[in-house]
Amino acid sequence: MNTAPITSWDGAEVYYTFADKPAVVGFLILAGVAACVYTIFRMAAHEMHMAKKHG
């Protein structure tokens, strides 16, 4: 059963050349998650530091 509305790639504006490579997609997802987690921890550390400084 083919439910995709795409019947041709003619006129496509973007090709994701790594979409069929799960290792690359997994790496990009992990990199994004790591960046978010790092940012949250750095913000928390900064907030604790400022609370001690001004508290």
mmCIF entry with sequence, helices, sheets and N, C-alpha, C, O atoms, coordinates in Angstrom:
data_MODEL
# 
_entry.id   MODEL 
# 
_entity.id                         1 
_entity.type                       polymer 
_entity.pdbx_number_of_molecules   1 
# 
_entity_poly.entity_id                      1 
_entity_poly.type                           'polypeptide(L)' 
_entity_poly.nstd_linkage                   no 
_entity_poly.nstd_monomer                   no 
_entity_poly.pdbx_seq_one_letter_code       MNTAPITSWDGAEVYYTFADKPAVVGFLILAGVAACVYTIFRMAAHEMHMAKKHG 
_entity_poly.pdbx_seq_one_letter_code_can   MNTAPITSWDGAEVYYTFADKPAVVGFLILAGVAACVYTIFRMAAHEMHMAKKHG 
_entity_poly.pdbx_strand_id                 A 
# 
loop_
_entity_poly_seq.entity_id 
_entity_poly_seq.num 
_entity_poly_seq.mon_id 
_entity_poly_seq.hetero 
1 1  MET n 
1 2  ASN n 
1 3  THR n 
1 4  ALA n 
1 5  PRO n 
1 6  ILE n 
1 7  THR n 
1 8  SER n 
1 9  TRP n 
1 10 ASP n 
1 11 GLY n 
1 12 ALA n 
1 13 GLU n 
1 14 VAL n 
1 15 TYR n 
1 16 TYR n 
1 17 THR n 
1 18 PHE n 
1 19 ALA n 
1 20 ASP n 
1 21 LYS n 
1 22 PRO n 
1 23 ALA n 
1 24 VAL n 
1 25 VAL n 
1 26 GLY n 
1 27 PHE n 
1 28 LEU n 
1 29 ILE n 
1 30 LEU n 
1 31 ALA n 
1 32 GLY n 
1 33 VAL n 
1 34 ALA n 
1 35 ALA n 
1 36 CYS n 
1 37 VAL n 
1 38 TYR n 
1 39 THR n 
1 40 ILE n 
1 41 PHE n 
1 42 ARG n 
1 43 MET n 
1 44 ALA n 
1 45 ALA n 
1 46 HIS n 
1 47 GLU n 
1 48 MET n 
1 49 HIS n 
1 50 MET n 
1 51 ALA n 
1 52 LYS n 
1 53 LYS n 
1 54 HIS n 
1 55 GLY n 
# 
_struct_asym.id          A 
_struct_asym.entity_id   1 
# 
_struct_conf.conf_type_id            HELX_P 
_struct_conf.id                      HELX_P1 
_struct_conf.pdbx_PDB_helix_id       AA1 
_struct_conf.beg_label_comp_id       PRO 
_struct_conf.beg_label_asym_id       A 
_struct_conf.beg_label_seq_id        22 
_struct_conf.pdbx_beg_PDB_ins_code   ? 
_struct_conf.end_label_comp_id       HIS 
_struct_conf.end_label_asym_id       A 
_struct_conf.end_label_seq_id        54 
_struct_conf.pdbx_end_PDB_ins_code   ? 
_struct_conf.beg_auth_comp_id        PRO 
_struct_conf.beg_auth_asym_id        A 
_struct_conf.beg_auth_seq_id         22 
_struct_conf.end_auth_comp_id        HIS 
_struct_conf.end_auth_asym_id        A 
_struct_conf.end_auth_seq_id         54 
_struct_conf.pdbx_PDB_helix_class    1 
_struct_conf.details                 ? 
_struct_conf.pdbx_PDB_helix_length   33 
# 
_struct_conf_type.id          HELX_P 
_struct_conf_type.criteria    ? 
_struct_conf_type.reference   ? 
# 
loop_
_atom_site.group_PDB 
_atom_site.id 
_atom_site.type_symbol 
_atom_site.label_atom_id 
_atom_site.label_alt_id 
_atom_site.label_comp_id 
_atom_site.label_asym_id 
_atom_site.label_entity_id 
_atom_site.label_seq_id 
_atom_site.pdbx_PDB_ins_code 
_atom_site.Cartn_x 
_atom_site.Cartn_y 
_atom_site.Cartn_z 
_atom_site.occupancy 
_atom_site.B_iso_or_equiv 
_atom_site.pdbx_formal_charge 
_atom_site.auth_seq_id 
_atom_site.auth_comp_id 
_atom_site.auth_asym_id 
_atom_site.auth_atom_id 
_atom_site.pdbx_PDB_model_num 
ATOM 1   N N  . MET A 1 1  ? 0.839  -1.175 0.000   1.00 0.00 ? 1  MET A N  1 
ATOM 2   C CA . MET A 1 1  ? 0.000  0.000  0.000   1.00 0.00 ? 1  MET A CA 1 
ATOM 3   C C  . MET A 1 1  ? 0.887  1.242  0.000   1.00 0.00 ? 1  MET A C  1 
ATOM 4   O O  . MET A 1 1  ? 1.614  1.471  0.967   1.00 0.00 ? 1  MET A O  1 
ATOM 5   N N  . ASN A 1 2  ? 0.848  2.020  -1.021  1.00 0.00 ? 2  ASN A N  1 
ATOM 6   C CA . ASN A 1 2  ? 1.644  3.229  -1.148  1.00 0.00 ? 2  ASN A CA 1 
ATOM 7   C C  . ASN A 1 2  ? 0.737  4.428  -0.916  1.00 0.00 ? 2  ASN A C  1 
ATOM 8   O O  . ASN A 1 2  ? -0.091 4.760  -1.764  1.00 0.00 ? 2  ASN A O  1 
ATOM 9   N N  . THR A 1 3  ? 0.895  5.082  0.242   1.00 0.00 ? 3  THR A N  1 
ATOM 10  C CA . THR A 1 3  ? 0.043  6.219  0.575   1.00 0.00 ? 3  THR A CA 1 
ATOM 11  C C  . THR A 1 3  ? 0.767  7.550  0.409   1.00 0.00 ? 3  THR A C  1 
ATOM 12  O O  . THR A 1 3  ? 0.191  8.600  0.697   1.00 0.00 ? 3  THR A O  1 
ATOM 13  N N  . ALA A 1 4  ? 2.018  7.529  -0.049  1.00 0.00 ? 4  ALA A N  1 
ATOM 14  C CA . ALA A 1 4  ? 2.769  8.769  -0.215  1.00 0.00 ? 4  ALA A CA 1 
ATOM 15  C C  . ALA A 1 4  ? 2.208  9.570  -1.387  1.00 0.00 ? 4  ALA A C  1 
ATOM 16  O O  . ALA A 1 4  ? 1.949  9.016  -2.456  1.00 0.00 ? 4  ALA A O  1 
ATOM 17  N N  . PRO A 1 5  ? 2.021  10.876 -1.185  1.00 0.00 ? 5  PRO A N  1 
ATOM 18  C CA . PRO A 1 5  ? 1.503  11.699 -2.270  1.00 0.00 ? 5  PRO A CA 1 
ATOM 19  C C  . PRO A 1 5  ? 2.562  12.041 -3.326  1.00 0.00 ? 5  PRO A C  1 
ATOM 20  O O  . PRO A 1 5  ? 2.238  12.585 -4.381  1.00 0.00 ? 5  PRO A O  1 
ATOM 21  N N  . ILE A 1 6  ? 3.818  11.721 -3.037  1.00 0.00 ? 6  ILE A N  1 
ATOM 22  C CA . ILE A 1 6  ? 4.899  12.058 -3.969  1.00 0.00 ? 6  ILE A CA 1 
ATOM 23  C C  . ILE A 1 6  ? 4.975  10.982 -5.040  1.00 0.00 ? 6  ILE A C  1 
ATOM 24  O O  . ILE A 1 6  ? 5.148  9.802  -4.737  1.00 0.00 ? 6  ILE A O  1 
ATOM 25  N N  . THR A 1 7  ? 4.846  11.395 -6.283  1.00 0.00 ? 7  THR A N  1 
ATOM 26  C CA . THR A 1 7  ? 4.955  10.449 -7.396  1.00 0.00 ? 7  THR A CA 1 
ATOM 27  C C  . THR A 1 7  ? 6.202  10.715 -8.228  1.00 0.00 ? 7  THR A C  1 
ATOM 28  O O  . THR A 1 7  ? 6.596  9.874  -9.036  1.00 0.00 ? 7  THR A O  1 
ATOM 29  N N  . SER A 1 8  ? 6.835  11.888 -8.040  1.00 0.00 ? 8  SER A N  1 
ATOM 30  C CA . SER A 1 8  ? 8.023  12.224 -8.810  1.00 0.00 ? 8  SER A CA 1 
ATOM 31  C C  . SER A 1 8  ? 8.862  13.230 -8.018  1.00 0.00 ? 8  SER A C  1 
ATOM 32  O O  . SER A 1 8  ? 8.333  14.029 -7.245  1.00 0.00 ? 8  SER A O  1 
ATOM 33  N N  . TRP A 1 9  ? 10.177 13.176 -8.227  1.00 0.00 ? 9  TRP A N  1 
ATOM 34  C CA . TRP A 1 9  ? 11.062 14.123 -7.569  1.00 0.00 ? 9  TRP A CA 1 
ATOM 35  C C  . TRP A 1 9  ? 11.289 15.375 -8.413  1.00 0.00 ? 9  TRP A C  1 
ATOM 36  O O  . TRP A 1 9  ? 12.060 16.249 -8.017  1.00 0.00 ? 9  TRP A O  1 
ATOM 37  N N  . ASP A 1 10 ? 10.647 15.475 -9.538  1.00 0.00 ? 10 ASP A N  1 
ATOM 38  C CA . ASP A 1 10 ? 10.782 16.665 -10.378 1.00 0.00 ? 10 ASP A CA 1 
ATOM 39  C C  . ASP A 1 10 ? 10.263 17.878 -9.613  1.00 0.00 ? 10 ASP A C  1 
ATOM 40  O O  . ASP A 1 10 ? 9.168  17.842 -9.052  1.00 0.00 ? 10 ASP A O  1 
ATOM 41  N N  . GLY A 1 11 ? 11.035 18.933 -9.593  1.00 0.00 ? 11 GLY A N  1 
ATOM 42  C CA . GLY A 1 11 ? 10.634 20.158 -8.921  1.00 0.00 ? 11 GLY A CA 1 
ATOM 43  C C  . GLY A 1 11 ? 10.956 20.178 -7.434  1.00 0.00 ? 11 GLY A C  1 
ATOM 44  O O  . GLY A 1 11 ? 10.643 21.155 -6.754  1.00 0.00 ? 11 GLY A O  1 
ATOM 45  N N  . ALA A 1 12 ? 11.572 19.125 -6.915  1.00 0.00 ? 12 ALA A N  1 
ATOM 46  C CA . ALA A 1 12 ? 11.948 19.115 -5.497  1.00 0.00 ? 12 ALA A CA 1 
ATOM 47  C C  . ALA A 1 12 ? 13.037 20.153 -5.269  1.00 0.00 ? 12 ALA A C  1 
ATOM 48  O O  . ALA A 1 12 ? 13.953 20.292 -6.079  1.00 0.00 ? 12 ALA A O  1 
ATOM 49  N N  . GLU A 1 13 ? 12.932 20.877 -4.166  1.00 0.00 ? 13 GLU A N  1 
ATOM 50  C CA . GLU A 1 13 ? 13.892 21.938 -3.886  1.00 0.00 ? 13 GLU A CA 1 
ATOM 51  C C  . GLU A 1 13 ? 15.021 21.485 -2.981  1.00 0.00 ? 13 GLU A C  1 
ATOM 52  O O  . GLU A 1 13 ? 16.091 22.094 -2.988  1.00 0.00 ? 13 GLU A O  1 
ATOM 53  N N  . VAL A 1 14 ? 14.813 20.432 -2.203  1.00 0.00 ? 14 VAL A N  1 
ATOM 54  C CA . VAL A 1 14 ? 15.830 19.984 -1.251  1.00 0.00 ? 14 VAL A CA 1 
ATOM 55  C C  . VAL A 1 14 ? 15.952 18.466 -1.324  1.00 0.00 ? 14 VAL A C  1 
ATOM 56  O O  . VAL A 1 14 ? 14.955 17.745 -1.362  1.00 0.00 ? 14 VAL A O  1 
ATOM 57  N N  . TYR A 1 15 ? 17.186 18.003 -1.342  1.00 0.00 ? 15 TYR A N  1 
ATOM 58  C CA . TYR A 1 15 ? 17.468 16.577 -1.245  1.00 0.00 ? 15 TYR A CA 1 
ATOM 59  C C  . TYR A 1 15 ? 18.314 16.365 0.011   1.00 0.00 ? 15 TYR A C  1 
ATOM 60  O O  . TYR A 1 15 ? 19.368 16.984 0.154   1.00 0.00 ? 15 TYR A O  1 
ATOM 61  N N  . TYR A 1 16 ? 17.872 15.514 0.905   1.00 0.00 ? 16 TYR A N  1 
ATOM 62  C CA . TYR A 1 16 ? 18.668 15.167 2.076   1.00 0.00 ? 16 TYR A CA 1 
ATOM 63  C C  . TYR A 1 16 ? 19.441 13.903 1.739   1.00 0.00 ? 16 TYR A C  1 
ATOM 64  O O  . TYR A 1 16 ? 18.886 12.805 1.766   1.00 0.00 ? 16 TYR A O  1 
ATOM 65  N N  . THR A 1 17 ? 20.709 14.055 1.425   1.00 0.00 ? 17 THR A N  1 
ATOM 66  C CA . THR A 1 17 ? 21.500 12.940 0.927   1.00 0.00 ? 17 THR A CA 1 
ATOM 67  C C  . THR A 1 17 ? 21.823 11.923 2.006   1.00 0.00 ? 17 THR A C  1 
ATOM 68  O O  . THR A 1 17 ? 22.232 10.807 1.689   1.00 0.00 ? 17 THR A O  1 
ATOM 69  N N  . PHE A 1 18 ? 21.651 12.278 3.275   1.00 0.00 ? 18 PHE A N  1 
ATOM 70  C CA . PHE A 1 18 ? 21.966 11.354 4.351   1.00 0.00 ? 18 PHE A CA 1 
ATOM 71  C C  . PHE A 1 18 ? 20.715 10.720 4.958   1.00 0.00 ? 18 PHE A C  1 
ATOM 72  O O  . PHE A 1 18 ? 20.818 10.027 5.970   1.00 0.00 ? 18 PHE A O  1 
ATOM 73  N N  . ALA A 1 19 ? 19.566 10.932 4.384   1.00 0.00 ? 19 ALA A N  1 
ATOM 74  C CA . ALA A 1 19 ? 18.314 10.430 4.958   1.00 0.00 ? 19 ALA A CA 1 
ATOM 75  C C  . ALA A 1 19 ? 18.270 8.913  5.010   1.00 0.00 ? 19 ALA A C  1 
ATOM 76  O O  . ALA A 1 19 ? 17.576 8.348  5.856   1.00 0.00 ? 19 ALA A O  1 
ATOM 77  N N  . ASP A 1 20 ? 18.992 8.244  4.131   1.00 0.00 ? 20 ASP A N  1 
ATOM 78  C CA . ASP A 1 20 ? 18.993 6.780  4.138   1.00 0.00 ? 20 ASP A CA 1 
ATOM 79  C C  . ASP A 1 20 ? 20.170 6.207  4.915   1.00 0.00 ? 20 ASP A C  1 
ATOM 80  O O  . ASP A 1 20 ? 20.460 5.014  4.818   1.00 0.00 ? 20 ASP A O  1 
ATOM 81  N N  . LYS A 1 21 ? 20.849 7.052  5.686   1.00 0.00 ? 21 LYS A N  1 
ATOM 82  C CA . LYS A 1 21 ? 21.987 6.609  6.495   1.00 0.00 ? 21 LYS A CA 1 
ATOM 83  C C  . LYS A 1 21 ? 21.638 6.799  7.973   1.00 0.00 ? 21 LYS A C  1 
ATOM 84  O O  . LYS A 1 21 ? 21.829 7.887  8.514   1.00 0.00 ? 21 LYS A O  1 
ATOM 85  N N  . PRO A 1 22 ? 21.129 5.755  8.628   1.00 0.00 ? 22 PRO A N  1 
ATOM 86  C CA . PRO A 1 22 ? 20.682 5.890  10.012  1.00 0.00 ? 22 PRO A CA 1 
ATOM 87  C C  . PRO A 1 22 ? 21.774 6.335  10.975  1.00 0.00 ? 22 PRO A C  1 
ATOM 88  O O  . PRO A 1 22 ? 21.475 6.984  11.977  1.00 0.00 ? 22 PRO A O  1 
ATOM 89  N N  . ALA A 1 23 ? 23.015 6.008  10.700  1.00 0.00 ? 23 ALA A N  1 
ATOM 90  C CA . ALA A 1 23 ? 24.108 6.416  11.596  1.00 0.00 ? 23 ALA A CA 1 
ATOM 91  C C  . ALA A 1 23 ? 24.252 7.940  11.604  1.00 0.00 ? 23 ALA A C  1 
ATOM 92  O O  . ALA A 1 23 ? 24.453 8.539  12.660  1.00 0.00 ? 23 ALA A O  1 
ATOM 93  N N  . VAL A 1 24 ? 24.153 8.552  10.452  1.00 0.00 ? 24 VAL A N  1 
ATOM 94  C CA . VAL A 1 24 ? 24.275 10.010 10.367  1.00 0.00 ? 24 VAL A CA 1 
ATOM 95  C C  . VAL A 1 24 ? 23.079 10.683 11.035  1.00 0.00 ? 24 VAL A C  1 
ATOM 96  O O  . VAL A 1 24 ? 23.243 11.645 11.784  1.00 0.00 ? 24 VAL A O  1 
ATOM 97  N N  . VAL A 1 25 ? 21.885 10.179 10.765  1.00 0.00 ? 25 VAL A N  1 
ATOM 98  C CA . VAL A 1 25 ? 20.686 10.739 11.375  1.00 0.00 ? 25 VAL A CA 1 
ATOM 99  C C  . VAL A 1 25 ? 20.755 10.581 12.894  1.00 0.00 ? 25 VAL A C  1 
ATOM 100 O O  . VAL A 1 25 ? 20.424 11.514 13.627  1.00 0.00 ? 25 VAL A O  1 
ATOM 101 N N  . GLY A 1 26 ? 21.178 9.420  13.370  1.00 0.00 ? 26 GLY A N  1 
ATOM 102 C CA . GLY A 1 26 ? 21.328 9.190  14.807  1.00 0.00 ? 26 GLY A CA 1 
ATOM 103 C C  . GLY A 1 26 ? 22.347 10.127 15.423  1.00 0.00 ? 26 GLY A C  1 
ATOM 104 O O  . GLY A 1 26 ? 22.127 10.664 16.509  1.00 0.00 ? 26 GLY A O  1 
ATOM 105 N N  . PHE A 1 27 ? 23.473 10.328 14.728  1.00 0.00 ? 27 PHE A N  1 
ATOM 106 C CA . PHE A 1 27 ? 24.491 11.260 15.233  1.00 0.00 ? 27 PHE A CA 1 
ATOM 107 C C  . PHE A 1 27 ? 23.937 12.674 15.344  1.00 0.00 ? 27 PHE A C  1 
ATOM 108 O O  . PHE A 1 27 ? 24.177 13.356 16.341  1.00 0.00 ? 27 PHE A O  1 
ATOM 109 N N  . LEU A 1 28 ? 23.203 13.118 14.337  1.00 0.00 ? 28 LEU A N  1 
ATOM 110 C CA . LEU A 1 28 ? 22.639 14.470 14.375  1.00 0.00 ? 28 LEU A CA 1 
ATOM 111 C C  . LEU A 1 28 ? 21.630 14.629 15.512  1.00 0.00 ? 28 LEU A C  1 
ATOM 112 O O  . LEU A 1 28 ? 21.583 15.669 16.168  1.00 0.00 ? 28 LEU A O  1 
ATOM 113 N N  . ILE A 1 29 ? 20.833 13.599 15.737  1.00 0.00 ? 29 ILE A N  1 
ATOM 114 C CA . ILE A 1 29 ? 19.878 13.654 16.848  1.00 0.00 ? 29 ILE A CA 1 
ATOM 115 C C  . ILE A 1 29 ? 20.622 13.705 18.175  1.00 0.00 ? 29 ILE A C  1 
ATOM 116 O O  . ILE A 1 29 ? 20.296 14.521 19.036  1.00 0.00 ? 29 ILE A O  1 
ATOM 117 N N  . LEU A 1 30 ? 21.622 12.840 18.349  1.00 0.00 ? 30 LEU A N  1 
ATOM 118 C CA . LEU A 1 30 ? 22.404 12.845 19.592  1.00 0.00 ? 30 LEU A CA 1 
ATOM 119 C C  . LEU A 1 30 ? 23.135 14.168 19.795  1.00 0.00 ? 30 LEU A C  1 
ATOM 120 O O  . LEU A 1 30 ? 23.226 14.657 20.922  1.00 0.00 ? 30 LEU A O  1 
ATOM 121 N N  . ALA A 1 31 ? 23.646 14.741 18.738  1.00 0.00 ? 31 ALA A N  1 
ATOM 122 C CA . ALA A 1 31 ? 24.333 16.033 18.848  1.00 0.00 ? 31 ALA A CA 1 
ATOM 123 C C  . ALA A 1 31 ? 23.347 17.120 19.284  1.00 0.00 ? 31 ALA A C  1 
ATOM 124 O O  . ALA A 1 31 ? 23.689 17.971 20.104  1.00 0.00 ? 31 ALA A O  1 
ATOM 125 N N  . GLY A 1 32 ? 22.144 17.097 18.748  1.00 0.00 ? 32 GLY A N  1 
ATOM 126 C CA . GLY A 1 32 ? 21.132 18.074 19.145  1.00 0.00 ? 32 GLY A CA 1 
ATOM 127 C C  . GLY A 1 32 ? 20.712 17.912 20.589  1.00 0.00 ? 32 GLY A C  1 
ATOM 128 O O  . GLY A 1 32 ? 20.572 18.896 21.315  1.00 0.00 ? 32 GLY A O  1 
ATOM 129 N N  . VAL A 1 33 ? 20.509 16.669 21.012  1.00 0.00 ? 33 VAL A N  1 
ATOM 130 C CA . VAL A 1 33 ? 20.144 16.406 22.407  1.00 0.00 ? 33 VAL A CA 1 
ATOM 131 C C  . VAL A 1 33 ? 21.278 16.831 23.340  1.00 0.00 ? 33 VAL A C  1 
ATOM 132 O O  . VAL A 1 33 ? 21.034 17.451 24.375  1.00 0.00 ? 33 VAL A O  1 
ATOM 133 N N  . ALA A 1 34 ? 22.507 16.502 22.975  1.00 0.00 ? 34 ALA A N  1 
ATOM 134 C CA . ALA A 1 34 ? 23.660 16.882 23.798  1.00 0.00 ? 34 ALA A CA 1 
ATOM 135 C C  . ALA A 1 34 ? 23.774 18.396 23.918  1.00 0.00 ? 34 ALA A C  1 
ATOM 136 O O  . ALA A 1 34 ? 24.078 18.907 24.996  1.00 0.00 ? 34 ALA A O  1 
ATOM 137 N N  . ALA A 1 35 ? 23.537 19.115 22.837  1.00 0.00 ? 35 ALA A N  1 
ATOM 138 C CA . ALA A 1 35 ? 23.599 20.578 22.882  1.00 0.00 ? 35 ALA A CA 1 
ATOM 139 C C  . ALA A 1 35 ? 22.525 21.140 23.810  1.00 0.00 ? 35 ALA A C  1 
ATOM 140 O O  . ALA A 1 35 ? 22.787 22.076 24.564  1.00 0.00 ? 35 ALA A O  1 
ATOM 141 N N  . CYS A 1 36 ? 21.334 20.583 23.761  1.00 0.00 ? 36 CYS A N  1 
ATOM 142 C CA . CYS A 1 36 ? 20.247 21.046 24.644  1.00 0.00 ? 36 CYS A CA 1 
ATOM 143 C C  . CYS A 1 36 ? 20.557 20.754 26.100  1.00 0.00 ? 36 CYS A C  1 
ATOM 144 O O  . CYS A 1 36 ? 20.379 21.620 26.956  1.00 0.00 ? 36 CYS A O  1 
ATOM 145 N N  . VAL A 1 37 ? 21.021 19.541 26.392  1.00 0.00 ? 37 VAL A N  1 
ATOM 146 C CA . VAL A 1 37 ? 21.346 19.164 27.771  1.00 0.00 ? 37 VAL A CA 1 
ATOM 147 C C  . VAL A 1 37 ? 22.487 20.029 28.300  1.00 0.00 ? 37 VAL A C  1 
ATOM 148 O O  . VAL A 1 37 ? 22.429 20.503 29.435  1.00 0.00 ? 37 VAL A O  1 
ATOM 149 N N  . TYR A 1 38 ? 23.505 20.234 27.503  1.00 0.00 ? 38 TYR A N  1 
ATOM 150 C CA . TYR A 1 38 ? 24.631 21.084 27.908  1.00 0.00 ? 38 TYR A CA 1 
ATOM 151 C C  . TYR A 1 38 ? 24.157 22.493 28.233  1.00 0.00 ? 38 TYR A C  1 
ATOM 152 O O  . TYR A 1 38 ? 24.562 23.071 29.241  1.00 0.00 ? 38 TYR A O  1 
ATOM 153 N N  . THR A 1 39 ? 23.302 23.044 27.382  1.00 0.00 ? 39 THR A N  1 
ATOM 154 C CA . THR A 1 39 ? 22.792 24.393 27.607  1.00 0.00 ? 39 THR A CA 1 
ATOM 155 C C  . THR A 1 39 ? 21.999 24.474 28.906  1.00 0.00 ? 39 THR A C  1 
ATOM 156 O O  . THR A 1 39 ? 22.154 25.428 29.667  1.00 0.00 ? 39 THR A O  1 
ATOM 157 N N  . ILE A 1 40 ? 21.159 23.488 29.163  1.00 0.00 ? 40 ILE A N  1 
ATOM 158 C CA . ILE A 1 40 ? 20.359 23.486 30.396  1.00 0.00 ? 40 ILE A CA 1 
ATOM 159 C C  . ILE A 1 40 ? 21.261 23.402 31.624  1.00 0.00 ? 40 ILE A C  1 
ATOM 160 O O  . ILE A 1 40 ? 21.052 24.136 32.590  1.00 0.00 ? 40 ILE A O  1 
ATOM 161 N N  . PHE A 1 41 ? 22.255 22.523 31.603  1.00 0.00 ? 41 PHE A N  1 
ATOM 162 C CA . PHE A 1 41 ? 23.151 22.409 32.748  1.00 0.00 ? 41 PHE A CA 1 
ATOM 163 C C  . PHE A 1 41 ? 23.985 23.664 32.945  1.00 0.00 ? 41 PHE A C  1 
ATOM 164 O O  . PHE A 1 41 ? 24.208 24.082 34.081  1.00 0.00 ? 41 PHE A O  1 
ATOM 165 N N  . ARG A 1 42 ? 24.445 24.270 31.868  1.00 0.00 ? 42 ARG A N  1 
ATOM 166 C CA . ARG A 1 42 ? 25.227 25.504 31.997  1.00 0.00 ? 42 ARG A CA 1 
ATOM 167 C C  . ARG A 1 42 ? 24.365 26.647 32.544  1.00 0.00 ? 42 ARG A C  1 
ATOM 168 O O  . ARG A 1 42 ? 24.839 27.450 33.348  1.00 0.00 ? 42 ARG A O  1 
ATOM 169 N N  . MET A 1 43 ? 23.106 26.722 32.114  1.00 0.00 ? 43 MET A N  1 
ATOM 170 C CA . MET A 1 43 ? 22.206 27.757 32.641  1.00 0.00 ? 43 MET A CA 1 
ATOM 171 C C  . MET A 1 43 ? 21.970 27.534 34.133  1.00 0.00 ? 43 MET A C  1 
ATOM 172 O O  . MET A 1 43 ? 21.983 28.489 34.910  1.00 0.00 ? 43 MET A O  1 
ATOM 173 N N  . ALA A 1 44 ? 21.754 26.276 34.543  1.00 0.00 ? 44 ALA A N  1 
ATOM 174 C CA . ALA A 1 44 ? 21.526 25.975 35.955  1.00 0.00 ? 44 ALA A CA 1 
ATOM 175 C C  . ALA A 1 44 ? 22.757 26.323 36.781  1.00 0.00 ? 44 ALA A C  1 
ATOM 176 O O  . ALA A 1 44 ? 22.632 26.892 37.866  1.00 0.00 ? 44 ALA A O  1 
ATOM 177 N N  . ALA A 1 45 ? 23.944 25.991 36.282  1.00 0.00 ? 45 ALA A N  1 
ATOM 178 C CA . ALA A 1 45 ? 25.182 26.310 37.003  1.00 0.00 ? 45 ALA A CA 1 
ATOM 179 C C  . ALA A 1 45 ? 25.350 27.821 37.135  1.00 0.00 ? 45 ALA A C  1 
ATOM 180 O O  . ALA A 1 45 ? 25.746 28.316 38.191  1.00 0.00 ? 45 ALA A O  1 
ATOM 181 N N  . HIS A 1 46 ? 25.054 28.539 36.081  1.00 0.00 ? 46 HIS A N  1 
ATOM 182 C CA . HIS A 1 46 ? 25.155 29.998 36.120  1.00 0.00 ? 46 HIS A CA 1 
ATOM 183 C C  . HIS A 1 46 ? 24.166 30.585 37.125  1.00 0.00 ? 46 HIS A C  1 
ATOM 184 O O  . HIS A 1 46 ? 24.512 31.485 37.890  1.00 0.00 ? 46 HIS A O  1 
ATOM 185 N N  . GLU A 1 47 ? 22.943 30.076 37.120  1.00 0.00 ? 47 GLU A N  1 
ATOM 186 C CA . GLU A 1 47 ? 21.933 30.574 38.054  1.00 0.00 ? 47 GLU A CA 1 
ATOM 187 C C  . GLU A 1 47 ? 22.346 30.308 39.497  1.00 0.00 ? 47 GLU A C  1 
ATOM 188 O O  . GLU A 1 47 ? 22.178 31.174 40.355  1.00 0.00 ? 47 GLU A O  1 
ATOM 189 N N  . MET A 1 48 ? 22.886 29.119 39.777  1.00 0.00 ? 48 MET A N  1 
ATOM 190 C CA . MET A 1 48 ? 23.336 28.811 41.141  1.00 0.00 ? 48 MET A CA 1 
ATOM 191 C C  . MET A 1 48 ? 24.499 29.704 41.546  1.00 0.00 ? 48 MET A C  1 
ATOM 192 O O  . MET A 1 48 ? 24.565 30.173 42.683  1.00 0.00 ? 48 MET A O  1 
ATOM 193 N N  . HIS A 1 49 ? 25.407 29.936 40.621  1.00 0.00 ? 49 HIS A N  1 
ATOM 194 C CA . HIS A 1 49 ? 26.538 30.818 40.908  1.00 0.00 ? 49 HIS A CA 1 
ATOM 195 C C  . HIS A 1 49 ? 26.055 32.231 41.222  1.00 0.00 ? 49 HIS A C  1 
ATOM 196 O O  . HIS A 1 49 ? 26.528 32.844 42.179  1.00 0.00 ? 49 HIS A O  1 
ATOM 197 N N  . MET A 1 50 ? 25.141 32.745 40.449  1.00 0.00 ? 50 MET A N  1 
ATOM 198 C CA . MET A 1 50 ? 24.626 34.108 40.681  1.00 0.00 ? 50 MET A CA 1 
ATOM 199 C C  . MET A 1 50 ? 23.803 34.172 41.963  1.00 0.00 ? 50 MET A C  1 
ATOM 200 O O  . MET A 1 50 ? 23.823 35.194 42.649  1.00 0.00 ? 50 MET A O  1 
ATOM 201 N N  . ALA A 1 51 ? 23.086 33.114 42.297  1.00 0.00 ? 51 ALA A N  1 
ATOM 202 C CA . ALA A 1 51 ? 22.297 33.099 43.534  1.00 0.00 ? 51 ALA A CA 1 
ATOM 203 C C  . ALA A 1 51 ? 23.236 33.145 44.752  1.00 0.00 ? 51 ALA A C  1 
ATOM 204 O O  . ALA A 1 51 ? 22.940 33.829 45.731  1.00 0.00 ? 51 ALA A O  1 
ATOM 205 N N  . LYS A 1 52 ? 24.357 32.426 44.698  1.00 0.00 ? 52 LYS A N  1 
ATOM 206 C CA . LYS A 1 52 ? 25.317 32.459 45.795  1.00 0.00 ? 52 LYS A CA 1 
ATOM 207 C C  . LYS A 1 52 ? 25.998 33.820 45.890  1.00 0.00 ? 52 LYS A C  1 
ATOM 208 O O  . LYS A 1 52 ? 26.263 34.323 46.982  1.00 0.00 ? 52 LYS A O  1 
ATOM 209 N N  . LYS A 1 53 ? 26.276 34.402 44.730  1.00 0.00 ? 53 LYS A N  1 
ATOM 210 C CA . LYS A 1 53 ? 26.961 35.690 44.687  1.00 0.00 ? 53 LYS A CA 1 
ATOM 211 C C  . LYS A 1 53 ? 26.088 36.816 45.239  1.00 0.00 ? 53 LYS A C  1 
ATOM 212 O O  . LYS A 1 53 ? 26.574 37.700 45.945  1.00 0.00 ? 53 LYS A O  1 
ATOM 213 N N  . HIS A 1 54 ? 24.785 36.775 44.908  1.00 0.00 ? 54 HIS A N  1 
ATOM 214 C CA . HIS A 1 54 ? 23.877 37.847 45.300  1.00 0.00 ? 54 HIS A CA 1 
ATOM 215 C C  . HIS A 1 54 ? 22.943 37.456 46.436  1.00 0.00 ? 54 HIS A C  1 
ATOM 216 O O  . HIS A 1 54 ? 22.084 38.246 46.827  1.00 0.00 ? 54 HIS A O  1 
ATOM 217 N N  . GLY A 1 55 ? 23.096 36.260 46.966  1.00 0.00 ? 55 GLY A N  1 
ATOM 218 C CA . GLY A 1 55 ? 22.155 35.767 47.965  1.00 0.00 ? 55 GLY A CA 1 
ATOM 219 C C  . GLY A 1 55 ? 22.624 35.961 49.337  1.00 0.00 ? 55 GLY A C  1 
ATOM 220 O O  . GLY A 1 55 ? 21.931 35.592 50.285  1.00 0.00 ? 55 GLY A O  1 
# 
